[in-house]
Amino acid sequence: MNGHWPRGLGLWADLRYGLQAGGTTERRVFDQGIAFAPAASRASLAWNPGDYQRLELAPWLLLADGLTVLAGYRFFRKGEDSFSTRAGDSPEDVSSTPGDPVLLVPGTGFSASHVLLGMVYNRSAAESDGIAGFPLEIRAVFRQAVGGSGGAVPRETSFEVGFRLFYGIWGG
């Protein structure tokens, strides 16, 4: 959503919720306090990844015709994964029974906060010799993680560049 206010001010808002498809995975199921997992700890598991939410708010200011700067905040949360032994799977040798799959859950969920700075150049369709040009948007955004909690929170920094060309389709 991109809201516009008078005097060249606006707000970009993005809200997302996602469910990831589960499946099967092969993992070593063991106590994380052990340095090296024994080969017998390997198991085929049913895996259900956690859900995720993302909220991004970025106020923007129009500096000049077509040139906008923005600064904002992004919050990302990933729910914990769940693991279970697959129905019908039983080890042939009881001594090689892997551990409880619940051992894999800690650390799979986390939340992270990011700050962002960016610029957007937006060119309207310019006319040259009576021929309309194509509108163009170029966006550059720098994001930096500034905090988080939970499991393995990534220390991430990203620089994103995007281009959008607007072209009429079906006679538009």
C-alpha positions as CSV (number, residue, x, y, z in Angstrom):
1,M,0.0,0.0,0.0
2,N,1.3,3.4,-0.9
3,G,-0.4,6.4,0.7
4,H,0.0,10.0,-0.5
5,W,-0.4,13.1,1.6
6,P,-0.1,16.8,0.7
7,R,3.3,18.5,0.4
8,G,5.1,15.5,-1.0
9,L,4.7,13.2,2.0
10,G,3.6,9.6,1.9
11,L,3.8,6.2,3.6
12,W,4.7,2.8,2.1
13,A,3.2,-0.1,4.1
14,D,3.5,-3.8,3.5
15,L,2.0,-6.6,5.6
16,R,2.5,-10.2,4.8
17,Y,1.6,-13.5,6.4
18,G,2.7,-16.8,5.0
19,L,2.4,-20.5,5.5
20,Q,5.2,-22.7,4.2
21,A,4.6,-26.1,2.7
22,G,5.8,-29.0,4.8
23,G,7.4,-32.2,3.6
24,T,9.9,-34.8,4.6
25,T,13.5,-34.2,5.5
26,E,16.4,-36.3,6.7
27,R,18.1,-34.9,9.8
28,R,20.4,-36.1,12.6
29,V,18.3,-36.1,15.8
30,F,20.5,-35.6,18.8
31,D,21.1,-33.4,21.8
32,Q,22.6,-30.1,20.6
33,G,25.1,-30.2,23.5
34,I,26.9,-33.1,21.8
35,A,29.8,-31.9,19.6
36,F,29.5,-34.7,16.9
37,A,26.2,-36.5,16.1
38,P,26.5,-40.2,15.8
39,A,25.5,-41.7,12.4
40,A,22.7,-43.7,14.2
41,S,21.0,-40.4,15.0
42,R,19.9,-39.9,11.3
43,A,16.2,-40.1,10.7
44,S,13.6,-39.4,8.0
45,L,11.1,-36.9,9.5
46,A,7.9,-35.2,8.6
47,W,8.7,-31.5,8.7
48,N,6.2,-28.6,9.1
49,P,8.0,-25.2,8.8
50,G,6.7,-22.4,10.9
51,D,4.5,-19.6,9.6
52,Y,5.9,-16.1,9.1
53,Q,4.8,-12.5,9.3
54,R,6.4,-9.3,8.0
55,L,5.4,-5.7,8.6
56,E,7.2,-2.9,6.8
57,L,6.5,0.8,7.3
58,A,8.5,3.4,5.3
59,P,7.5,7.1,5.3
60,W,8.7,8.9,2.2
61,L,9.4,12.4,1.1
62,L,9.3,13.8,-2.5
63,L,12.5,15.8,-2.9
64,A,12.1,16.8,-6.5
65,D,9.8,15.9,-9.4
66,G,10.3,12.1,-9.7
67,L,12.9,11.8,-6.8
68,T,11.8,10.4,-3.5
69,V,13.7,9.4,-0.3
70,L,12.4,7.0,2.2
71,A,13.4,5.7,5.7
72,G,11.6,2.9,7.5
73,Y,11.4,-0.1,9.7
74,R,10.7,-3.8,9.0
75,F,9.7,-6.4,11.6
76,F,10.0,-10.1,10.6
77,R,8.9,-13.1,12.6
78,K,9.2,-16.8,11.8
79,G,7.4,-19.3,13.9
80,E,9.0,-22.5,15.1
81,D,9.2,-25.6,12.9
82,S,7.8,-28.9,14.0
83,F,9.2,-32.3,13.4
84,S,7.8,-35.8,13.9
85,T,8.7,-39.3,12.9
86,R,6.9,-40.5,9.8
87,A,4.1,-43.0,10.3
88,G,5.2,-46.5,9.4
89,D,9.0,-45.8,9.8
90,S,10.6,-48.0,12.4
91,P,14.3,-48.7,12.7
92,E,15.3,-52.3,12.1
93,D,17.8,-52.1,15.0
94,V,16.4,-50.7,18.2
95,S,19.9,-49.6,19.3
96,S,20.0,-47.2,16.4
97,T,16.8,-45.5,17.3
98,P,17.3,-41.7,16.8
99,G,16.3,-39.2,19.5
100,D,13.0,-37.4,19.9
101,P,12.5,-35.0,17.0
102,V,11.4,-32.3,19.5
103,L,15.2,-31.8,20.0
104,L,15.3,-30.1,16.6
105,V,12.7,-27.4,17.4
106,P,14.6,-24.9,19.6
107,G,16.2,-22.2,17.4
108,T,14.0,-22.6,14.4
109,G,11.8,-19.6,15.3
110,F,13.0,-16.0,15.5
111,S,12.1,-12.4,15.1
112,A,14.2,-9.6,13.6
113,S,14.0,-5.8,13.3
114,H,15.5,-3.9,10.4
115,V,16.0,-0.3,9.5
116,L,16.0,0.9,5.9
117,L,17.0,3.9,3.8
118,G,16.3,4.3,0.1
119,M,15.7,6.4,-2.9
120,V,13.2,6.0,-5.7
121,Y,13.4,7.7,-9.1
122,N,10.1,7.7,-11.1
123,R,10.0,9.0,-14.6
124,S,6.6,9.7,-16.1
125,A,6.0,9.0,-19.8
126,A,8.0,11.7,-21.5
127,E,7.1,12.9,-25.0
128,S,9.8,13.1,-27.6
129,D,9.0,14.3,-31.1
130,G,5.3,13.5,-30.3
131,I,6.1,9.9,-29.3
132,A,5.2,9.0,-25.7
133,G,8.0,7.3,-23.8
134,F,7.7,4.5,-21.2
135,P,7.3,5.3,-17.5
136,L,10.2,4.0,-15.5
137,E,10.8,3.4,-11.8
138,I,14.2,2.7,-10.3
139,R,14.4,1.9,-6.6
140,A,17.5,1.4,-4.4
141,V,17.0,0.4,-0.7
142,F,19.6,-0.4,2.0
143,R,18.4,-2.6,4.9
144,Q,20.3,-3.5,8.1
145,A,19.2,-5.8,10.9
146,V,19.4,-4.0,14.2
147,G,18.0,-6.5,16.6
148,G,16.3,-9.8,17.1
149,S,15.4,-12.6,19.4
150,G,14.8,-16.3,19.4
151,G,16.8,-18.8,17.4
152,A,19.4,-18.2,14.7
153,V,18.7,-14.5,14.0
154,P,20.6,-13.6,10.8
155,R,23.0,-10.6,11.0
156,E,22.0,-9.4,7.6
157,T,22.7,-6.3,5.5
158,S,21.2,-6.0,2.1
159,F,21.2,-3.6,-0.8
160,E,18.2,-4.0,-3.2
161,V,17.9,-2.4,-6.6
162,G,14.8,-2.8,-8.6
163,F,13.5,-1.5,-12.0
164,R,9.9,-1.3,-13.2
165,L,8.9,-0.6,-16.7
166,F,5.3,0.3,-17.4
167,Y,4.0,-0.8,-20.7
168,G,0.4,-0.9,-21.9
169,I,-0.9,-4.3,-22.9
170,W,-4.0,-5.1,-25.0
171,G,-4.2,-1.6,-26.4
172,G,-3.6,0.2,-23.0
